């Protein structure tokens, strides 16, 4: 029985005019190829099964001699008589194909029907004024570019853009509709439709990049061209080749998987749902080849979009609000009247393919240095500045992006973070100061009854890798530069108590301890658990937490450094559950407990600092770690003279600070803020941590975030993929109150970056500072 899709296709076949059949162009087999038998492994070519390409498939503006040379390149031939070749699959590297007897072969009728349903593709010619302009087509003045791998890729994909994507309205949407399996079409053969789809711009880009990567790797390994050719596996469904994999070697399979998946457009993070788009069913908007007078700002409210096609619309300008489309992976702006690109495109850090073929663009803004995910930038057909072109030809797209990143102008920080004064009711008084000492001078009566505390994740140098922080300039990421900025920040704030996270053991010994000792501080450091199981040399590279206090302000009464897993293991009353062994025990995060006497007020206070596990997939482990921290804090208090009544009535001043890697909807936040965690909270539901789970992680303390009265900062961690508050200073409001805070960073400044560190802020976290009053 024929289904609806089959009927629809048959109607299309019957309605198609006969003359259109004569206009069919053999584009189904146009694919890039790296013929390693004829030339360098990186050279980029097209294979047309030795069919002569239609005239318009040659890049416009070439002279007759150049066209002949270009046609030979597109045909993957040299000027010699054509030879017959075996039947081949359409793809990048054409491999001989022997029909599989287990698969039903298409009948002559099916083949004819598939040819009839293939719609003619009319060339999308550029404006006559640019056809023969060497500024728009550098190959006209530099024919040797045809042998340059990067520029061959530009020319090929520009040709695909002009002739495949540049003729019908909503061209991308049409191709998506016809991308149906034979089963969906009731068994109808749709090989020609799939072939046409495989030549779409996006698929051709992905296939070309994979082939380029594979061929370059083979060349770097000095593999012979014959061996490299034999190692290509053809996938007729996908339409691209991939290197062979030694299935007996697991590491080979993993490396091959990594190589292919790095070019995935729809990666696993693409459709992660948030609170705002639970019901969002579409993420692609295709307006290609539809005449538009302008692009409305309202379009930029579709922040869920991951693909936006505006090619062939005739637009002359893009709104700055395009910055809001931070989820975009593909943006096609080809064949328009654009003379410049807004700098805000540089903030689309998830963008992988950006097509701007055939416009009037001369240069790129320095913000393009933030396009850390960009794999291809198509700009043939634009009068690009020669310096930009030379950079691309010499260093490819990655080198060009890094050049723009490293040569950006300095962005001044016009407004420094201000210290805000709060009254005894937690209200902002309106008094501000650029220095904490100036703020103290406004109310000298508080001097003997207050102290300041700073918490700061300094970003350990071993984590600050160029791969992880591609958006940070090479110089700004160097440890020498970042360390100087960190030291300057610490000196500027002059806090009475400093709690630092992600401090390397050797850096503590060589830098922080000598420096802070000279400034009148005394410190405690405790590395993560792996330091105690590593060789001495390796142990020095492990990071941990440290706490410094001014000796003139505090006397240390007691201190204890612990690893969460060890606390749990040593307590015989805690059941060792499956979740504890499978999820928590391997996390070697630590906590430092200090019991101190404030000399001027003669008040005692407990100060704890920690750095919880980072992975959001283990939020239950973070809740476990805080549960252990608070349970053990109570035990330490009892060991030092505090009874249950004092603890439960919250008469003991306590401050717990650090990097909790937990947002405000987390179980960790709920535990501090509410005193327990709902058993149905998504972080802990279904998990079993024995005593903690049975009591809903309940604890006797009353905590409040030091920034709660004025509202949490906009962020404490600032990266392209994550901007939120995960660092806190929790305190006991029954005997401490906040009288001063270090305010937010100027939004006008942060809006010019996609993340820290940079030349002003040496960590991806920002420091928190509170001034507490005993009462």
N, C-alpha and C positions, 0 to 999 in steps of 0.2 A: 504494500500500500504506500502510495507516494504522500509524503508529509507536506506541510505548508511551505517549508523552505524550498523543497524541490520544485513545487508548483511555481513559486515565485521566480526561481532561476530559469525554469523553462519558458516562462513568459518573457523574461529579459532576453533569452536567446531568440525567441520568435520575433520580438519587436525590433531587434537591432538591424539597422539598414545594411544591405549587402555591401555598399561601398565602404562601410567602416571596416569590414573584414579585410579589405585590400590595404587599409592604412595601418594594419597591425605592425608594430615595430618589435623586433626580436630583443626586447629588453629583459626577458625573463632570466637570461643567463649572465647578465652583467654583474660581475662581482670582482672585487679586488683580488689580486693574486701576487704572491711573492715567488717568482720563478728562480729558485736558487741554482738551477743548472745553467742559467744564462747570465746571471749578474749577482751583485752583492745581495746578501740575504735580506737587507733592509729595503731594497728597491720595491716600489709599490706599483703594481700593474693591474690591468683588467683582463679578464678572459671572456671572450665572446663566442667560444666554440668555433673560432675562425670564420665567423660571419662578419661581413662588412657592416660597421655601425652606421646608423642613419646620420646624415650630415649634421643634424642639430645636436647629436650627442658629443660632437667635438666642441670643446670650450669656445664660445663665440669670440670673434676678433682675430683668429689666427689666419695667417696667409696660407696660400695653397701648399707651399712646401712644408710649412709647419703643420698644416692639417694632415698631410700625408704621414708625416712623422708621428703625429699624435694618434692617428688612426692605427698605425702599427703598434703603438704602445697599448692602446685600448684593446687591440686584438691579441696581445701577447705574442706577436710575431715579429720576424725580421723580414725585410723586402725579399721574398722568395716565393715560389709557387706554393699554394696551400696544399696540405696533405690531409688525407682523411684520418679521422680519429674515431675511436670507439664511442659508443653511446655513453654520455656522462650525466651525472647529477648536476643541477645548478648549484654553484657554490663558489667559494673563494679558490680553493685548489681543486681543479676538476680531476676526479679520479675515474678510471674505467669502471663501468657498472655492468654486472651480469644480473639479469632478472632473477629474482628469487622465485622458485617454483611454488613456494608455500604461500605467496601473495598473489591475489588475483590481478592480472595485468589489465590495463585499460584497453577497452575495445576501440576500434576506429571511430565509432559513433561518439564515444565519450571524449576522445581526443578532439574531434571536430567541434563538439559542443563546448569544450573548454576553450577552444580557440575563439569561438563565436562570442562567448561571454566576456572575453578580455576586451575592455574598453580601449579605444585609441587614446594615446597620450600625446597631446599637442605640446610642442616646445614652448617654454616660457622665456621669450627673448628679453634680453636686457634693453635698457634704453639705448637708442642709437648712439647717443653722445658718449657712451662708455664702452661700446663694443670693441673699438680698436684703440682704446686709451691704455697705454702701458702703465699708467699710475694705478689703474683698476686691475690690470692683469699683468703682474710683474714678469710672467713668462714671455711676454712679447719683447721685452728688452733684455731678458736674461734667459734664453732658451735652455741653458744648463739646469734650470730649476726643474725641468721635466725629469731629471735624474735624481732629484732630491726627494728622499722618502717622505718627508713631512709635506712638501709642496705637492707631490703626486697625490697624496691623500687629500689635500685641500681641493685640487682640481677634480678628482673623482667625485667626492661628496658634493661639491658645488654643482657638478653636472647632474647628479641624482636630484639635487634640490630643484634645479631649473626644469628638469624634464619629467620628473616623477611626481614631485610635490607641488609643482607650480602651475597647475592648469585648472583644476576643478575646485569648487568651493568645498570647504571642510574635507580636504583631501585625506587628512589623517583619520577622520571619523569614518570615511568610506572604506578605507583599508581595514579598519578595525571590524567593520560589519562583515566584510568578506572573509575575514580570518576565521573560517569555520572548518571544522573537521568533516571528513566524508560521512561520519556517522550522523552528525547534525544535519547534513544535507541529504539524508536518506540514501547514502551510498553513491551519490553523484561524484564523479571525478572532478576535483577542483585543483588539480596540480598547477594549472596555469595561473589560477588566482593566488595560490600559495607562492608561486614563483614571483609574481608581481609584488606580493606583500614582502617577500624576502628582500626585495630591492628597495624597500622604503628607506628613507633617509636614516631613521633611528636604527633600524636593524642593520643597515649597511655600515653605519658608524661602529656599532658594537662588534660586528663581525670583523671589520677591518682592524680595529684596535686589538682584538684577540689574535688575529693573524700576525699583525705587526709585532706584538709582544712575543709570540711563539717563534717567529723567524729571527728576531733580534737575539733571543736567548740561544737559539741554535747556532747563530753566527758567533756569539760570544764564547760558546763552548767549542768552537772550531769543529763543529760537526760537518761532515761532508754533505754536499747538496743532495746526493742520491739518498743518503741515509735519512736526511731531514724530510725529503719528499716521501719516502716510504713510511715515515713515522706520522703521517697525517691521516687522521680518521675523518671520514666524511659523514655528516649528519644531514640527510636530505630534508628532514623535517625542519631543522633549524637553519639550514642554508649556509653554514659556515664550517670551517675545518678547525680541528683542535689537535694538539700534539697527542701522539700515542702515549698510553700510560702502562707502566709495568705493574700489572695487577698483582703480581707476586710481591711487590714492594710497597708496603703501606705508606711509607714516607713519600714515595713517588705519587701515589694517588692523592695524598693530602696536598702536596704542592700543586698538582694539576687542578684540584678543586679550588684552591686559593687563587690560582691564576685566572680561572674562568669566572669565579664569583666576584672578583674585584671589578669586573665590568658590568655587573648586574645593575640595571636601572631601578627595578622594583625590588629593592633589598628589604630585609625583614623589618627594618624600622620605618618603612614607608607608610604603612597603614596602621601603625600603632595608634589605638584610639585614645583620645583624651576626653575629659569631661564635656568638652564642647562639641564633639563630632561623633558621638556614639551612633547616630543614625545617618551619618554621611555615607552615601552609596556611590558617589562618583567623585573622581579626583582629577579628571582631565577635561580641559576646555579647548575646543578646536574652532577657531574663527578664520582658518586659513583661506586665502583668496576671496574673502568677503570684503568689499570696499567699506572702509571705516574712515570717518572724518577725524576721529580722535579716539583715544582709549580713556574711558571714564575711570575716575578714582574709585567708583563703586565696585568696579571689577576686582580691585585689589582687596576687597573685603573677603574674597574667597580664599582665605588663608590656608585652606586644606588642599589647594591645588598642588599636584606634583608635576603636571605637564600642561604647558600653555603654548598654543600654536597661533601666532599672529602673522605668519608669513603671507606675503602677497596682499596685505590689507591696504597698502598705500599710506600707512601712518608716517607722520613726520616727527613725532615726539612721543616719548614715554613719560608717564607721570612718575614723580619721585616716590609716590606711595607704593611702587612695585617692591619696595623694600619689605613690605609686609608679607610677601609671598615667599617666606623663608623655607617652605617645604618643596619648592620647585626642584625637580631633577632635570627637566628638559624645557628649554625656552627657544622657540624658533621665531626669529625676527627677520628672516631673509626676504629679499625682493620688496623692500619698502623704500621710503624716502628719508630715512634717518641720517642726520648729519653728525650726531653725537649720541653717546649713551649716558644715561644718568649714572652718577657715581653710586647710587643706591643699589644698582645691580650687583655691585661687589659684595653686598651683604647677604646675597643668596648663597650661603656657604654650602648648601646641599646640592647646588647645581652641578650636573655632570656633563651635559651637552648644551652648548650655546651656539646657535647658528645665526650669523648676521650676514650671510652671503648677499651680495648685490645691494649695497646701500651706498652711502657717501661718507662713511666714517673714516677719520684720519688717525685717531689715537684712542687709547684706552685710559680711563681714569686710574689713578694709583690704587683706588679701592679694589680694583680687580685682584690685587695681591691677597685679598681675603677669600678668593674663590678656591678654597683648599680642596674641594672635591672635583674640580673641573678636569675632565679627561680629554675633551675635544672642544676647540674654539674654531668655528668655521668662518673665515673672514675674506675669502677670495671674492673679487668683485668690488673691493673698496679701495679708495686711495690711501692706504695705510702708510703712515710715516715710515721712512726708510729705516730709521733706527729700530722701530718696533719690529719691522719685517726681519731685519738682520738678527735681532735677538731670537725671534721665533725660529729662523733657519738654523741658527747656531745651537740653541739650547732647547728647542721644542717648547711645547706649551708649558711644561712644568718650570723650565728655566725662565720663561717670560713672566709667569705669575710670581715667581720668587724675586725676580728683578724689580717688578713693580712694588712688591711687598717691602723689599729692603731699601728702596730708594724713595719711599714716601716722605713727604715733608713732615717736619716736627709739628705735632699738635699741642699747643700750649694748654696747660691746665689753669684756666683763668681763675677759678674759685677753688681754694683748698677746702678740705673737709673741716667743718667747723665743730667746735665743742658747744653743746647745748646745755644750758643750766635748767634744772628742774627744781620746783619748790617741794616742800615736805608732803604735798598731796599728789606728787607725780605729774604736775602740770608744767609745761614749758613756760619759763618766765619771760622769754624774749631776749634774754641776755645771751650773747654768743661771744666766742673768742677763738682765735686761731691757735692759741696755746693753752694747755690745761692749767698752767701756772697762772695765766691771766684770769682764767675763770675762777680759780681758788681765791684770787685777790679780791674778787667782787664780794665775797662773803667770808671774811677772815675768821669768824666765829666757828666755822666748820673745820678749820684746819687741823685741830687736834682730835677730831672725832670722825674723820673720813679717811678713806684710802682709795686708790685707783687700781684697777685690774685690767690687763690687756690679754686678749686671747687671739692667737694668730697662727693659721696654717701657712708655713713659709714656703711650701712646695720644694720638697727634697730634690736636689740636683739630679738624682738618678731617675726621677720620674719626668723631669722636664726635657724630654727628647724632642728632636726636630720633627719626628713622625707624629708625635702626640700634639705638638703645638706648632703646626704648620703655618698658622696665621701670625705668629710672632716673628719679628725680624731676627735674622741670624745673630746679630750683636746683642739684641735685647734678651735673647735666650741664654747667652753665655753665663756660666755660673759666676765668673768674676764680676760681671756687671750687676747681676741680680743680687749678689752678696753685698755689694756696696750700697745698693738701694735699701736692702733689708736693714743693714746697720744704721743707715741714716734715719729710717723710720723709727727704729727702736730708740735711738738717742733722742729723737724729736718728742716722742710721747712721754718719756720719763715716768712710766707707770711704776707704782710701788710694788706690784706683783705682775710678773710676766709669765704667761703660759703659752708655750710654743709647741706646735705639732709639726711632724715631718722634718725633724732635725736629724741629720746624719750623725752617727756616733763620733766619727773623726772630726766633723765640723764643730761639734760641741766642744771637743777637747782642744782643738786648734784655734777656734775663732771665738765662739760665744762665751765659754768659761773665762778665758783671759780678759776679754773685752769687758764683760759684766763685772768681773772681780775688780778691775781698775775703776769702775764707776760705783763701787760700794754695794754690789749685789753678792748674794750667795746663791748657788744653784744646785739643782738635783736633776739628773738625767736617767731615763730608763728606756732601753731599746726594746723593740718588738721581740717576740719569743725566738725567732729564727736566729738571732744573734747568739743565743746560748747553745745552739746546736751546730754552729758554723765554726770554721777555722778562724783563728784570731784575725788574720788579714781580712777575711770576708766579713767578719763580725763588725769591723770598723765602718763598713759601708751600709749597715742596716740603720734605718731611721727609727725614731721613737719620739717620746714627749719629754719636755723639760720644763722646769719651773724655777724662776728666779724671784728673789724678794730682796728689798732694800734692808740692809742690816740695821740702819738707823730707825726704820719704821717697824720692823717685825723681829720677833725672836721665834725661832723654830723649836717647837716643843716635841714634835714627833713627825716622822714621815714613813710612808710605806709604799713600795712600788710593787705592782702585781700584774700578772697576766690573767685574763678572765677565765680561761680554761683551767688554769692551775687552781684558782680559788674554788671553782666548782669541784674539781677532782679531790681537793684536800678536805672538803666538807662531807663528812660521812652521812649527814642528814639529807643530802641532795641525791635524788635518784638519777642514775646515769641512763637516760632514755636514748632511744634510737635516734631521735633528732639531734640530741646532744653529740653523739658520736659521729653521725653522718654529716652534720651541718655546722656545728659550733666549735668542736674541739680543735679543728684545723686552723681556726682563725686566731692569729697570735697578737691581737690588739692588747694594749696595756692601759693602765690607769695609775696616776700618782696621787696619793693622799698626803696632805700636810695639815697638821694642827699647829696653829701659830697664835702668838700673843701680839696684839697691836700695842706697842709700847706707850704711845701717847694717851690712849684711852683706857689701857689695861683691859681691853675686851679680847676674848678669844674667838677664833673663827677657824672653821674647817674649809680648806680650799682643795678641790679635786680638779684635775685636768685629764682629758682622755681624747683618743682618736678612734672612733668606731670603724668597723668594717665598711668598705666602700660600696660593695656590689648591691644594687637595688633588688636583685633576685634573692638576697638573703636578709631582707628587712626583719624577718623573725629573729635572726641571729643578733641583729642590732638591739632588738628589744630584750633578748636574753642577756646581752652584755650590760645594758643599763640596769636590768633587774639585779644582776650579780653585783654591779657597782654599788647600788643603793643598799642592798642587803648587807654587804660587807662593811659599808660605811657605818651602818647602825651597830654592827658588832664591834668595830673599832672604837666607836664612841663609848660603848658600854665598858670596853676594856680600859678606858681612860677617865673613868669617874662619872660618866653621865648615866643616870638611871632611865628606865623606860618612860616614866612620867615626863621628864625633861625632854626626851626625844619626841614623844608622841604629842606633846603640847607645843612643839616647835620653838623651844626656848634656846636652841643651839644655833648660832649663826653659821650658815653653810653657803658656799658658792661652788657650783659645778659648771665647768666651762670646757669648751673644746670644739672639735670638728665632729659632729654627730652624724654626718652624712644622712640626715633625715629631714624631710620636709614637714610642713605644718599639718599635713593630713596623715602623718605616720603614727605608728604605735609608740615610738619613742617620744614624740612630742606629746601624745595623749598621756603617757605615763608620767611625764614631768608635770604637765599642766593640770591633769585631773586626779593624779594620785593612783591611777590604775588603768588597765586597758580592757575594753569591752571584748569578751571572748569571741565575738563575731567580727572583730576588726580584721580586714583582709590581710594584714601583715602576719597575724598569728593564728588565724582560723585553721584548724586542723593540725596544728603543731603541738608537740608535747615536750615541755621542758619541766616536767615533774612539779615540784613545789611552786615554782613561779606560775605555771599555767593553772594549777589548781586554785591559786589565790588571785587570779587575774592580774598578776604582776603588781599587786598592791604593796604600797610602802607607806611609812608613817610621816614622811616629810611633806611640807607644803612649799612648792616652788613657784616661781614666777620668772618669766623672761625679762631681762633688764630693759629690753626695748619695747616691752608690751604696752606701756603707757602712751608712748608716742607712735606706736606702730612699728612693726619690724622693718628693717631696711628693705630696699628694693631687691637686693641680693647680697649674699656673702660669698657666693661662688659664681664666677663669670666666665663662661666658655661658650663657643658657638652652639653646642648641643644642649647646654644646661645653664639656665640663669635662675637662681632661686636662693632662698635662705636655708642653709644646712648647718651653720655655726651658731652657737648660742652661748649666752652667759646666764645660767639659772641661779637664782638666789632665794633665800628664805625671807619673805616679806614681813614676817612677824618680828624680826629684830634688825633688819637691814632695810634701807630704802635708797633708791637711786636719786642722786642729786646732780648728776652730770653724765652726758653721753657724747661719744664721737659720732657725728652725723653722717649723712649719706654722701656719696660722691656725686658731683655735679652731673645731672642727666645729659645736659648738652654735650658734655665731654664724652661720656660713655657711649652715647649714640653714634660716635664717630669710629667705634671699634666693634668687633664682634666677640671680643674676649680679652682677658688678661692671661699672661703677663704682657706688659709693653714697656716703654721707656720710662714710665712714671710709677707703675705698679708691678713689683717684681714677682708676684705670686698670682695664681688664678683665684685665690681667696683674698679677702680684704680683712684688715684687723678690726676687732671689736674692742671698745674701751668703755668702761663704766666707772663712775665714781660713787662709792657706797658710803652711807652714813650709818653708824651704829646708833640705835635708840632703844 
